[in-house]
Amino acid sequence: MPEPRNAKGVKTTPTFNLADTSCPRYRKRSRQSMRRPNRFKSLAILILLSGSLLLSGSLSPGIVARALASEVEVMPPPANLPFSHGRGHELFQEKCAVCHGGDLEGTDQGPPLLHDYYNPSHHSDAAFFRAIESGSPQHHWNFGDMPPVEGITGKQAEVIVEYIRWHQREAGLY
């Protein structure tokens, strides 16, 4: 096939009128562009979201397994959660959310931690540590005594309490 040339004999590349729908190049491009976003957009969003959650340490297979076993809704980390509280979110979801709710708003098994009763002037951090380690007798609510939380180290309890306090500050409790 001879190369296209203009009136002066200079080589040119063929041009296509993109407004002309009979142009094969236009039809091919429009069909591909219509399919590509539908096929890859959801996958790309899923990969980015799961990658960011795993990198931040905010989601682990343990959270999902416990939530499925106890039928508690696993709450994703808040959008404004500082990176330093990612582990606290994960531990809270694993160990505390069954009773206190994934969003700290309480359940039918335990009280909300986003309540004025639990601000630092009423329940100090030490009270939270004692409740985690030794349990707590019923006093403000009618949920019964809180049992000790099994399998939490002192450092993990500290991380959980820091996460709870962050949430309380965000909610304007203090």
C-alpha positions in Angstrom: 0.0 0.0 0.0 1.5 3.4 -0.9 2.2 5.9 1.8 -0.2 8.8 1.8 1.3 12.2 0.6 -0.1 15.7 0.5 -0.3 17.9 -2.6 3.4 18.9 -2.2 4.5 15.2 -2.0 5.3 15.2 1.8 4.4 12.0 3.7 1.3 12.4 5.9 -0.4 10.2 8.4 -4.1 9.5 7.7 -6.5 11.5 9.8 -9.9 10.3 10.9 -12.9 12.4 11.7 -13.9 11.3 15.2 -17.3 12.7 14.7 -17.8 10.3 11.8 -19.2 7.1 13.4 -18.5 5.2 10.3 -14.8 5.5 10.9 -13.5 2.1 12.1 -11.0 3.8 14.4 -13.7 5.8 16.1 -15.9 2.7 16.6 -13.1 0.7 18.1 -12.0 3.4 20.5 -15.5 4.1 21.7 -16.3 0.4 22.4 -13.1 -0.1 24.3 -13.5 3.1 26.4 -17.0 2.1 27.3 -15.9 -1.4 28.5 -12.6 -0.6 30.3 -14.0 1.5 33.2 -16.7 -1.0 34.0 -14.2 -3.9 34.0 -11.3 -2.4 35.9 -12.7 0.4 38.0 -14.2 -1.8 40.7 -11.1 -4.0 40.9 -8.8 -1.0 41.2 -10.9 0.4 44.0 -10.9 -2.9 45.8 -7.2 -3.3 45.5 -6.5 0.2 46.7 -8.8 0.0 49.6 -7.7 -3.4 50.9 -4.0 -2.4 50.4 -4.4 0.8 52.4 -6.3 -1.1 55.2 -3.6 -3.8 55.4 -0.7 -1.3 55.3 -2.3 0.8 58.1 -2.7 -2.3 60.2 -6.4 -1.5 60.5 -7.8 -4.8 59.2 -6.7 -8.3 59.7 -8.1 -11.7 59.0 -8.6 -12.1 62.8 -11.1 -9.2 62.9 -13.2 -10.7 60.1 -13.2 -14.2 61.6 -14.2 -12.9 65.1 -16.9 -10.7 63.6 -18.4 -13.6 61.6 -18.3 -15.9 64.6 -20.0 -13.4 66.9 -22.2 -11.8 64.2 -20.9 -8.3 65.1 -20.6 -5.8 62.4 -16.9 -5.0 61.8 -16.5 -1.3 61.6 -13.9 0.1 59.1 -11.6 2.6 60.7 -12.9 6.2 60.7 -11.6 8.2 57.7 -9.8 10.6 60.0 -8.2 7.9 62.2 -4.5 8.8 62.7 -2.1 6.1 61.6 -0.9 5.7 65.2 -4.3 4.5 66.3 -4.7 1.8 63.6 -3.6 -1.0 65.9 -5.9 0.2 68.7 -8.8 0.1 66.2 -7.9 -3.5 65.2 -7.6 -4.7 68.8 -10.8 -2.9 69.9 -12.7 -4.6 67.0 -11.2 -8.0 68.0 -11.6 -7.9 71.8 -14.2 -5.2 72.7 -16.6 -4.6 69.9 -18.7 -7.7 70.7 -20.0 -5.9 73.8 -19.2 -2.2 73.3 -20.0 -2.1 69.6 -17.7 -1.6 66.7 -18.4 2.1 66.7 -18.2 2.4 70.6 -21.9 3.1 70.7 -22.7 0.0 72.8 -24.8 -3.2 72.1 -27.3 -5.2 74.0 -24.4 -6.9 75.8 -22.5 -3.8 76.9 -22.6 0.0 77.4 -21.5 2.7 75.0 -18.0 4.1 75.6 -18.9 7.3 73.9 -20.8 8.4 77.0 -20.1 11.1 79.6 -19.7 8.3 82.2 -16.5 7.2 80.5 -14.7 10.6 80.1 -11.3 10.8 81.9 -12.7 12.9 84.8 -15.2 10.1 85.7 -13.3 6.9 84.6 -9.6 7.3 84.4 -7.3 5.4 82.1 -6.4 3.3 85.2 -10.1 2.3 85.5 -10.1 1.0 81.9 -6.9 -1.0 82.6 -8.4 -2.5 85.7 -11.6 -3.4 83.8 -9.6 -5.0 81.0 -7.3 -7.0 83.3 -9.7 -7.9 86.2 -13.2 -7.1 85.0 -15.6 -4.6 86.5 -18.7 -4.9 88.7 -21.9 -3.6 87.3 -22.4 0.0 88.3 -23.8 2.5 85.7 -25.7 0.1 83.5 -27.8 -3.1 83.7 -25.6 -5.3 81.6 -24.1 -7.3 84.5 -20.5 -7.5 85.6 -17.8 -7.1 82.9 -15.6 -10.1 82.8 -11.8 -9.7 82.4 -10.7 -9.6 78.7 -8.6 -12.6 78.0 -5.4 -12.5 75.9 -4.6 -8.8 76.1 -1.1 -7.7 77.2 -0.5 -4.5 79.1 0.8 -2.8 76.0 -2.3 -3.8 74.0 -4.6 -2.5 76.7 -2.7 0.8 76.5 -3.2 1.0 72.8 -6.9 0.2 73.1 -7.4 2.9 75.8 -5.5 5.5 73.6 -7.9 4.5 70.7 -11.0 4.9 73.0 -9.8 8.3 74.2 -9.1 9.5 70.7 -12.7 8.5 69.7 -14.1 10.3 72.8 -12.2 13.5 71.9 -13.5 13.3 68.3 -17.0 12.9 69.7 -16.5 16.0 71.9 -16.8 14.3 75.3 -13.8 16.2 76.6 
